[in-house]
């Protein structure tokens, strides 16, 4: 590790372990979001759903999906 690593106060082993846990969680969020994006598309398209309600649903999901992607 570089010089900045030696300046970290606290339990470096725990911090490193927590960082690994967060990286795994971010990967899991990305995987779930990808699956849900496909499910949302299928729901809207397969049902032939259209109109304001469908557009609002897709827009709302798009915001949620983008928020999840921001975690990753």
mmCIF file as gemmi writes it, N, C-alpha and C atoms, coordinates in Angstrom:
data_model
loop_
_atom_site.group_PDB
_atom_site.id
_atom_site.type_symbol
_atom_site.label_atom_id
_atom_site.label_alt_id
_atom_site.label_comp_id
_atom_site.label_asym_id
_atom_site.label_entity_id
_atom_site.label_seq_id
_atom_site.pdbx_PDB_ins_code
_atom_site.Cartn_x
_atom_site.Cartn_y
_atom_site.Cartn_z
_atom_site.occupancy
_atom_site.B_iso_or_equiv
_atom_site.pdbx_formal_charge
_atom_site.auth_seq_id
_atom_site.auth_asym_id
_atom_site.pdbx_PDB_model_num
ATOM 1 N N . UNK Axp A 1 ? 0.83 -1.173 0 1 0 ? 1 A 1
ATOM 2 C CA . UNK Axp A 1 ? 0 0 0 1 0 ? 1 A 1
ATOM 3 C C . UNK Axp A 1 ? 0.881 1.245 0 1 0 ? 1 A 1
ATOM 4 N N . UNK Axp A 2 ? 0.359 2.314 -0.523 1 0 ? 2 A 1
ATOM 5 C CA . UNK Axp A 2 ? 1.12 3.541 -0.613 1 0 ? 2 A 1
ATOM 6 C C . UNK Axp A 2 ? 1.244 4.256 0.712 1 0 ? 2 A 1
ATOM 7 N N . UNK Axp A 3 ? 1.877 5.391 0.677 1 0 ? 3 A 1
ATOM 8 C CA . UNK Axp A 3 ? 2.112 6.185 1.88 1 0 ? 3 A 1
ATOM 9 C C . UNK Axp A 3 ? 0.803 6.603 2.542 1 0 ? 3 A 1
ATOM 10 N N . UNK Axp A 4 ? -0.219 6.883 1.761 1 0 ? 4 A 1
ATOM 11 C CA . UNK Axp A 4 ? -1.487 7.317 2.339 1 0 ? 4 A 1
ATOM 12 C C . UNK Axp A 4 ? -2.094 6.237 3.225 1 0 ? 4 A 1
ATOM 13 N N . UNK Axp A 5 ? -1.836 4.984 2.921 1 0 ? 5 A 1
ATOM 14 C CA . UNK Axp A 5 ? -2.357 3.887 3.727 1 0 ? 5 A 1
ATOM 15 C C . UNK Axp A 5 ? -1.796 3.943 5.144 1 0 ? 5 A 1
ATOM 16 N N . UNK Axp A 6 ? -0.538 4.326 5.287 1 0 ? 6 A 1
ATOM 17 C CA . UNK Axp A 6 ? 0.09 4.376 6.612 1 0 ? 6 A 1
ATOM 18 C C . UNK Axp A 6 ? -0.448 5.516 7.46 1 0 ? 6 A 1
ATOM 19 N N . UNK Axp A 7 ? -1.142 6.467 6.861 1 0 ? 7 A 1
ATOM 20 C CA . UNK Axp A 7 ? -1.688 7.616 7.586 1 0 ? 7 A 1
ATOM 21 C C . UNK Axp A 7 ? -3.114 7.375 8.087 1 0 ? 7 A 1
ATOM 22 N N . UNK Axp A 8 ? -3.704 6.244 7.749 1 0 ? 8 A 1
ATOM 23 C CA . UNK Axp A 8 ? -5.069 5.946 8.177 1 0 ? 8 A 1
ATOM 24 C C . UNK Axp A 8 ? -5.054 5.563 9.651 1 0 ? 8 A 1
ATOM 25 N N . UNK Axp A 9 ? -5.884 6.25 10.421 1 0 ? 9 A 1
ATOM 26 C CA . UNK Axp A 9 ? -5.993 5.93 11.841 1 0 ? 9 A 1
ATOM 27 C C . UNK Axp A 9 ? -7.065 4.859 12.018 1 0 ? 9 A 1
ATOM 28 N N . UNK Axp A 10 ? -6.925 4.068 13.024 1 0 ? 10 A 1
ATOM 29 C CA . UNK Axp A 10 ? -7.927 3.055 13.312 1 0 ? 10 A 1
ATOM 30 C C . UNK Axp A 10 ? -7.456 1.671 12.919 1 0 ? 10 A 1
ATOM 31 N N . UNK Axp A 11 ? -8.377 0.78 12.882 1 0 ? 11 A 1
ATOM 32 C CA . UNK Axp A 11 ? -8.09 -0.614 12.585 1 0 ? 11 A 1
ATOM 33 C C . UNK Axp A 11 ? -8.074 -0.804 11.067 1 0 ? 11 A 1
ATOM 34 N N . UNK Axp A 12 ? -6.888 -0.795 10.493 1 0 ? 12 A 1
ATOM 35 C CA . UNK Axp A 12 ? -6.755 -0.89 9.038 1 0 ? 12 A 1
ATOM 36 C C . UNK Axp A 12 ? -7.264 -2.214 8.498 1 0 ? 12 A 1
ATOM 37 N N . UNK Axp A 13 ? -7.093 -3.277 9.254 1 0 ? 13 A 1
ATOM 38 C CA . UNK Axp A 13 ? -7.571 -4.587 8.802 1 0 ? 13 A 1
ATOM 39 C C . UNK Axp A 13 ? -9.089 -4.574 8.692 1 0 ? 13 A 1
ATOM 40 N N . UNK Axp A 14 ? -9.748 -3.985 9.687 1 0 ? 14 A 1
ATOM 41 C CA . UNK Axp A 14 ? -11.209 -3.897 9.652 1 0 ? 14 A 1
ATOM 42 C C . UNK Axp A 14 ? -11.67 -2.999 8.511 1 0 ? 14 A 1
ATOM 43 N N . UNK Axp A 15 ? -10.977 -1.89 8.3 1 0 ? 15 A 1
ATOM 44 C CA . UNK Axp A 15 ? -11.332 -0.989 7.207 1 0 ? 15 A 1
ATOM 45 C C . UNK Axp A 15 ? -11.199 -1.69 5.853 1 0 ? 15 A 1
ATOM 46 N N . UNK Axp A 16 ? -10.131 -2.442 5.697 1 0 ? 16 A 1
ATOM 47 C CA . UNK Axp A 16 ? -9.921 -3.179 4.45 1 0 ? 16 A 1
ATOM 48 C C . UNK Axp A 16 ? -11.024 -4.214 4.252 1 0 ? 16 A 1
ATOM 49 N N . UNK Axp A 17 ? -11.351 -4.932 5.313 1 0 ? 17 A 1
ATOM 50 C CA . UNK Axp A 17 ? -12.401 -5.943 5.252 1 0 ? 17 A 1
ATOM 51 C C . UNK Axp A 17 ? -13.753 -5.303 4.932 1 0 ? 17 A 1
ATOM 52 N N . UNK Axp A 18 ? -14.039 -4.178 5.561 1 0 ? 18 A 1
ATOM 53 C CA . UNK Axp A 18 ? -15.287 -3.469 5.273 1 0 ? 18 A 1
ATOM 54 C C . UNK Axp A 18 ? -15.331 -3.011 3.822 1 0 ? 18 A 1
ATOM 55 N N . UNK Axp A 19 ? -14.206 -2.565 3.312 1 0 ? 19 A 1
ATOM 56 C CA . UNK Axp A 19 ? -14.141 -2.162 1.904 1 0 ? 19 A 1
ATOM 57 C C . UNK Axp A 19 ? -14.443 -3.319 0.97 1 0 ? 19 A 1
ATOM 58 N N . UNK Axp A 20 ? -13.922 -4.49 1.297 1 0 ? 20 A 1
ATOM 59 C CA . UNK Axp A 20 ? -14.209 -5.678 0.485 1 0 ? 20 A 1
ATOM 60 C C . UNK Axp A 20 ? -15.693 -6.031 0.552 1 0 ? 20 A 1
ATOM 61 N N . UNK Axp A 21 ? -16.282 -5.936 1.751 1 0 ? 21 A 1
ATOM 62 C CA . UNK Axp A 21 ? -17.71 -6.21 1.909 1 0 ? 21 A 1
ATOM 63 C C . UNK Axp A 21 ? -18.544 -5.25 1.06 1 0 ? 21 A 1
ATOM 64 N N . UNK Axp A 22 ? -18.173 -3.981 1.078 1 0 ? 22 A 1
ATOM 65 C CA . UNK Axp A 22 ? -18.904 -2.988 0.286 1 0 ? 22 A 1
ATOM 66 C C . UNK Axp A 22 ? -18.768 -3.252 -1.216 1 0 ? 22 A 1
ATOM 67 N N . UNK Axp A 23 ? -17.603 -3.663 -1.646 1 0 ? 23 A 1
ATOM 68 C CA . UNK Axp A 23 ? -17.4 -3.973 -3.063 1 0 ? 23 A 1
ATOM 69 C C . UNK Axp A 23 ? -18.281 -5.146 -3.483 1 0 ? 23 A 1
ATOM 70 N N . UNK Axp A 24 ? -18.376 -6.168 -2.641 1 0 ? 24 A 1
ATOM 71 C CA . UNK Axp A 24 ? -19.245 -7.315 -2.952 1 0 ? 24 A 1
ATOM 72 C C . UNK Axp A 24 ? -20.705 -6.893 -2.977 1 0 ? 24 A 1
ATOM 73 N N . UNK Axp A 25 ? -21.094 -6.036 -2.036 1 0 ? 25 A 1
ATOM 74 C CA . UNK Axp A 25 ? -22.478 -5.568 -1.991 1 0 ? 25 A 1
ATOM 75 C C . UNK Axp A 25 ? -22.809 -4.758 -3.242 1 0 ? 25 A 1
ATOM 76 N N . UNK Axp A 26 ? -21.885 -3.919 -3.679 1 0 ? 26 A 1
ATOM 77 C CA . UNK Axp A 26 ? -22.117 -3.123 -4.887 1 0 ? 26 A 1
ATOM 78 C C . UNK Axp A 26 ? -22.295 -4.023 -6.096 1 0 ? 26 A 1
ATOM 79 N N . UNK Axp A 27 ? -21.516 -5.076 -6.168 1 0 ? 27 A 1
ATOM 80 C CA . UNK Axp A 27 ? -21.647 -6.028 -7.269 1 0 ? 27 A 1
ATOM 81 C C . UNK Axp A 27 ? -23.011 -6.712 -7.232 1 0 ? 27 A 1
ATOM 82 N N . UNK Axp A 28 ? -23.46 -7.073 -6.049 1 0 ? 28 A 1
ATOM 83 C CA . UNK Axp A 28 ? -24.768 -7.717 -5.913 1 0 ? 28 A 1
ATOM 84 C C . UNK Axp A 28 ? -25.889 -6.761 -6.317 1 0 ? 28 A 1
ATOM 85 N N . UNK Axp A 29 ? -25.771 -5.493 -5.929 1 0 ? 29 A 1
ATOM 86 C CA . UNK Axp A 29 ? -26.774 -4.495 -6.31 1 0 ? 29 A 1
ATOM 87 C C . UNK Axp A 29 ? -26.818 -4.359 -7.828 1 0 ? 29 A 1
ATOM 88 N N . UNK Axp A 30 ? -25.662 -4.34 -8.467 1 0 ? 30 A 1
ATOM 89 C CA . UNK Axp A 30 ? -25.613 -4.231 -9.929 1 0 ? 30 A 1
ATOM 90 C C . UNK Axp A 30 ? -26.282 -5.436 -10.584 1 0 ? 30 A 1
ATOM 91 N N . UNK Axp A 31 ? -26.026 -6.632 -10.053 1 0 ? 31 A 1
ATOM 92 C CA . UNK Axp A 31 ? -26.638 -7.844 -10.613 1 0 ? 31 A 1
ATOM 93 C C . UNK Axp A 31 ? -28.16 -7.816 -10.475 1 0 ? 31 A 1
ATOM 94 N N . UNK Axp A 32 ? -28.641 -7.448 -9.297 1 0 ? 32 A 1
ATOM 95 C CA . UNK Axp A 32 ? -30.088 -7.398 -9.062 1 0 ? 32 A 1
ATOM 96 C C . UNK Axp A 32 ? -30.737 -6.332 -9.933 1 0 ? 32 A 1
ATOM 97 N N . UNK Axp A 33 ? -30.093 -5.179 -10.046 1 0 ? 33 A 1
ATOM 98 C CA . UNK Axp A 33 ? -30.643 -4.098 -10.87 1 0 ? 33 A 1
ATOM 99 C C . UNK Axp A 33 ? -30.753 -4.524 -12.322 1 0 ? 33 A 1
ATOM 100 N N . UNK Axp A 34 ? -29.761 -5.238 -12.817 1 0 ? 34 A 1
ATOM 101 C CA . UNK Axp A 34 ? -29.797 -5.71 -14.201 1 0 ? 34 A 1
ATOM 102 C C . UNK Axp A 34 ? -30.978 -6.662 -14.412 1 0 ? 34 A 1
ATOM 103 N N . UNK Axp A 35 ? -31.185 -7.581 -13.493 1 0 ? 35 A 1
ATOM 104 C CA . UNK Axp A 35 ? -32.307 -8.52 -13.591 1 0 ? 35 A 1
ATOM 105 C C . UNK Axp A 35 ? -33.63 -7.767 -13.522 1 0 ? 35 A 1
ATOM 106 N N . UNK Axp A 36 ? -33.739 -6.836 -12.586 1 0 ? 36 A 1
ATOM 107 C CA . UNK Axp A 36 ? -34.986 -6.087 -12.448 1 0 ? 36 A 1
ATOM 108 C C . UNK Axp A 36 ? -35.266 -5.216 -13.659 1 0 ? 36 A 1
ATOM 109 N N . UNK Axp A 37 ? -34.238 -4.638 -14.268 1 0 ? 37 A 1
ATOM 110 C CA . UNK Axp A 37 ? -34.443 -3.856 -15.492 1 0 ? 37 A 1
ATOM 111 C C . UNK Axp A 37 ? -35.099 -4.716 -16.567 1 0 ? 37 A 1
ATOM 112 N N . UNK Axp A 38 ? -34.618 -5.944 -16.711 1 0 ? 38 A 1
ATOM 113 C CA . UNK Axp A 38 ? -35.211 -6.859 -17.686 1 0 ? 38 A 1
ATOM 114 C C . UNK Axp A 38 ? -36.641 -7.21 -17.342 1 0 ? 38 A 1
ATOM 115 N N . UNK Axp A 39 ? -36.917 -7.417 -16.054 1 0 ? 39 A 1
ATOM 116 C CA . UNK Axp A 39 ? -38.281 -7.754 -15.615 1 0 ? 39 A 1
ATOM 117 C C . UNK Axp A 39 ? -39.242 -6.595 -15.861 1 0 ? 39 A 1
ATOM 118 N N . UNK Axp A 40 ? -38.785 -5.39 -15.601 1 0 ? 40 A 1
ATOM 119 C CA . UNK Axp A 40 ? -39.633 -4.212 -15.831 1 0 ? 40 A 1
ATOM 120 C C . UNK Axp A 40 ? -39.949 -4.076 -17.313 1 0 ? 40 A 1
ATOM 121 N N . UNK Axp A 41 ? -38.938 -4.218 -18.152 1 0 ? 41 A 1
ATOM 122 C CA . UNK Axp A 41 ? -39.168 -4.144 -19.601 1 0 ? 41 A 1
ATOM 123 C C . UNK Axp A 41 ? -40.157 -5.213 -20.048 1 0 ? 41 A 1
ATOM 124 N N . UNK Axp A 42 ? -39.977 -6.424 -19.564 1 0 ? 42 A 1
ATOM 125 C CA . UNK Axp A 42 ? -40.874 -7.526 -19.937 1 0 ? 42 A 1
ATOM 126 C C . UNK Axp A 42 ? -42.293 -7.248 -19.459 1 0 ? 42 A 1
ATOM 127 N N . UNK Axp A 43 ? -42.423 -6.761 -18.243 1 0 ? 43 A 1
ATOM 128 C CA . UNK Axp A 43 ? -43.746 -6.458 -17.697 1 0 ? 43 A 1
ATOM 129 C C . UNK Axp A 43 ? -44.481 -5.461 -18.569 1 0 ? 43 A 1
ATOM 130 N N . UNK Axp A 44 ? -43.811 -4.402 -18.917 1 0 ? 44 A 1
ATOM 131 C CA . UNK Axp A 44 ? -44.444 -3.344 -19.707 1 0 ? 44 A 1
ATOM 132 C C . UNK Axp A 44 ? -44.708 -3.816 -21.131 1 0 ? 44 A 1
ATOM 133 N N . UNK Axp A 45 ? -43.711 -4.448 -21.748 1 0 ? 45 A 1
ATOM 134 C CA . UNK Axp A 45 ? -43.858 -4.853 -23.149 1 0 ? 45 A 1
ATOM 135 C C . UNK Axp A 45 ? -44.784 -6.047 -23.327 1 0 ? 45 A 1
ATOM 136 N N . UNK Axp A 46 ? -44.62 -7.088 -22.523 1 0 ? 46 A 1
ATOM 137 C CA . UNK Axp A 46 ? -45.426 -8.299 -22.672 1 0 ? 46 A 1
ATOM 138 C C . UNK Axp A 46 ? -46.895 -8.047 -22.381 1 0 ? 46 A 1
ATOM 139 N N . UNK Axp A 47 ? -47.153 -7.137 -21.473 1 0 ? 47 A 1
ATOM 140 C CA . UNK Axp A 47 ? -48.538 -6.838 -21.125 1 0 ? 47 A 1
ATOM 141 C C . UNK Axp A 47 ? -49.157 -5.859 -22.11 1 0 ? 47 A 1
ATOM 142 N N . UNK Axp A 48 ? -48.338 -5.319 -22.992 1 0 ? 48 A 1
ATOM 143 C CA . UNK Axp A 48 ? -48.851 -4.333 -23.936 1 0 ? 48 A 1
ATOM 144 C C . UNK Axp A 48 ? -49.285 -3.067 -23.222 1 0 ? 48 A 1
ATOM 145 N N . UNK Axp A 49 ? -48.652 -2.826 -22.082 1 0 ? 49 A 1
ATOM 146 C CA . UNK Axp A 49 ? -49.015 -1.685 -21.255 1 0 ? 49 A 1
ATOM 147 C C . UNK Axp A 49 ? -48.539 -0.413 -21.916 1 0 ? 49 A 1
ATOM 148 N N . UNK Axp A 50 ? -49.427 0.555 -22.042 1 0 ? 50 A 1
ATOM 149 C CA . UNK Axp A 50 ? -49.059 1.836 -22.638 1 0 ? 50 A 1
ATOM 150 C C . UNK Axp A 50 ? -49.848 2.938 -21.961 1 0 ? 50 A 1
ATOM 151 N N . UNK Axp A 51 ? -49.547 4.133 -22.311 1 0 ? 51 A 1
ATOM 152 C CA . UNK Axp A 51 ? -50.248 5.274 -21.74 1 0 ? 51 A 1
ATOM 153 C C . UNK Axp A 51 ? -49.488 5.906 -20.592 1 0 ? 51 A 1
ATOM 154 N N . UNK Axp A 52 ? -50.175 6.829 -19.936 1 0 ? 52 A 1
ATOM 155 C CA . UNK Axp A 52 ? -49.53 7.598 -18.869 1 0 ? 52 A 1
ATOM 156 C C . UNK Axp A 52 ? -49.041 6.727 -17.718 1 0 ? 52 A 1
ATOM 157 N N . UNK Axp A 53 ? -49.859 5.755 -17.312 1 0 ? 53 A 1
ATOM 158 C CA . UNK Axp A 53 ? -49.473 4.906 -16.177 1 0 ? 53 A 1
ATOM 159 C C . UNK Axp A 53 ? -48.204 4.122 -16.502 1 0 ? 53 A 1
ATOM 160 N N . UNK Axp A 54 ? -48.135 3.559 -17.7 1 0 ? 54 A 1
ATOM 161 C CA . UNK Axp A 54 ? -46.948 2.799 -18.101 1 0 ? 54 A 1
ATOM 162 C C . UNK Axp A 54 ? -45.733 3.714 -18.181 1 0 ? 54 A 1
ATOM 163 N N . UNK Axp A 55 ? -45.914 4.872 -18.755 1 0 ? 55 A 1
ATOM 164 C CA . UNK Axp A 55 ? -44.804 5.821 -18.869 1 0 ? 55 A 1
ATOM 165 C C . UNK Axp A 55 ? -44.327 6.285 -17.498 1 0 ? 55 A 1
ATOM 166 N N . UNK Axp A 56 ? -45.267 6.557 -16.593 1 0 ? 56 A 1
ATOM 167 C CA . UNK Axp A 56 ? -44.897 6.969 -15.242 1 0 ? 56 A 1
ATOM 168 C C . UNK Axp A 56 ? -44.161 5.854 -14.507 1 0 ? 56 A 1
ATOM 169 N N . UNK Axp A 57 ? -44.643 4.629 -14.673 1 0 ? 57 A 1
ATOM 170 C CA . UNK Axp A 57 ? -43.991 3.486 -14.038 1 0 ? 57 A 1
ATOM 171 C C . UNK Axp A 57 ? -42.565 3.325 -14.548 1 0 ? 57 A 1
ATOM 172 N N . UNK Axp A 58 ? -42.387 3.379 -15.874 1 0 ? 58 A 1
ATOM 173 C CA . UNK Axp A 58 ? -41.049 3.243 -16.452 1 0 ? 58 A 1
ATOM 174 C C . UNK Axp A 58 ? -40.137 4.388 -16.016 1 0 ? 58 A 1
ATOM 175 N N . UNK Axp A 59 ? -40.676 5.594 -15.954 1 0 ? 59 A 1
ATOM 176 C CA . UNK Axp A 59 ? -39.878 6.74 -15.529 1 0 ? 59 A 1
ATOM 177 C C . UNK Axp A 59 ? -39.454 6.586 -14.072 1 0 ? 59 A 1
ATOM 178 N N . UNK Axp A 60 ? -40.393 6.166 -13.226 1 0 ? 60 A 1
ATOM 179 C CA . UNK Axp A 60 ? -40.076 5.971 -11.812 1 0 ? 60 A 1
ATOM 180 C C . UNK Axp A 60 ? -39.03 4.871 -11.639 1 0 ? 60 A 1
ATOM 181 N N . UNK Axp A 61 ? -39.214 3.773 -12.376 1 0 ? 61 A 1
ATOM 182 C CA . UNK Axp A 61 ? -38.216 2.702 -12.28 1 0 ? 61 A 1
ATOM 183 C C . UNK Axp A 61 ? -36.864 3.184 -12.789 1 0 ? 61 A 1
ATOM 184 N N . UNK Axp A 62 ? -36.866 3.968 -13.856 1 0 ? 62 A 1
ATOM 185 C CA . UNK Axp A 62 ? -35.612 4.489 -14.391 1 0 ? 62 A 1
ATOM 186 C C . UNK Axp A 62 ? -34.837 5.276 -13.348 1 0 ? 62 A 1
ATOM 187 N N . UNK Axp A 63 ? -35.547 6.056 -12.54 1 0 ? 63 A 1
ATOM 188 C CA . UNK Axp A 63 ? -34.893 6.821 -11.471 1 0 ? 63 A 1
ATOM 189 C C . UNK Axp A 63 ? -34.33 5.888 -10.41 1 0 ? 63 A 1
ATOM 190 N N . UNK Axp A 64 ? -35.109 4.878 -10.036 1 0 ? 64 A 1
ATOM 191 C CA . UNK Axp A 64 ? -34.642 3.921 -9.033 1 0 ? 64 A 1
ATOM 192 C C . UNK Axp A 64 ? -33.441 3.141 -9.542 1 0 ? 64 A 1
ATOM 193 N N . UNK Axp A 65 ? -33.497 2.755 -10.808 1 0 ? 65 A 1
ATOM 194 C CA . UNK Axp A 65 ? -32.408 2 -11.418 1 0 ? 65 A 1
ATOM 195 C C . UNK Axp A 65 ? -31.14 2.849 -11.48 1 0 ? 65 A 1
ATOM 196 N N . UNK Axp A 66 ? -31.3 4.109 -11.836 1 0 ? 66 A 1
ATOM 197 C CA . UNK Axp A 66 ? -30.146 5.01 -11.897 1 0 ? 66 A 1
ATOM 198 C C . UNK Axp A 66 ? -29.541 5.226 -10.512 1 0 ? 66 A 1
ATOM 199 N N . UNK Axp A 67 ? -30.4 5.304 -9.496 1 0 ? 67 A 1
ATOM 200 C CA . UNK Axp A 67 ? -29.901 5.456 -8.124 1 0 ? 67 A 1
ATOM 201 C C . UNK Axp A 67 ? -29.109 4.228 -7.71 1 0 ? 67 A 1
ATOM 202 N N . UNK Axp A 68 ? -29.62 3.053 -8.062 1 0 ? 68 A 1
ATOM 203 C CA . UNK Axp A 68 ? -28.903 1.821 -7.731 1 0 ? 68 A 1
ATOM 204 C C . UNK Axp A 68 ? -27.573 1.763 -8.478 1 0 ? 68 A 1
ATOM 205 N N . UNK Axp A 69 ? -27.581 2.188 -9.735 1 0 ? 69 A 1
ATOM 206 C CA . UNK Axp A 69 ? -26.348 2.189 -10.522 1 0 ? 69 A 1
ATOM 207 C C . UNK Axp A 69 ? -25.333 3.166 -9.939 1 0 ? 69 A 1
ATOM 208 N N . UNK Axp A 70 ? -25.818 4.224 -9.305 1 0 ? 70 A 1
ATOM 209 C CA . UNK Axp A 70 ? -24.93 5.207 -8.683 1 0 ? 70 A 1
ATOM 210 C C . UNK Axp A 70 ? -24.173 4.632 -7.496 1 0 ? 70 A 1
ATOM 211 N N . UNK Axp A 71 ? -24.723 3.6 -6.889 1 0 ? 71 A 1
ATOM 212 C CA . UNK Axp A 71 ? -24.054 2.935 -5.76 1 0 ? 71 A 1
ATOM 213 C C . UNK Axp A 71 ? -22.843 2.183 -6.259 1 0 ? 71 A 1
ATOM 214 N N . UNK Axp A 72 ? -22.998 1.612 -7.426 1 0 ? 72 A 1
ATOM 215 C CA . UNK Axp A 72 ? -21.957 0.774 -7.992 1 0 ? 72 A 1
ATOM 216 C C . UNK Axp A 72 ? -20.89 1.667 -8.528 1 0 ? 72 A 1
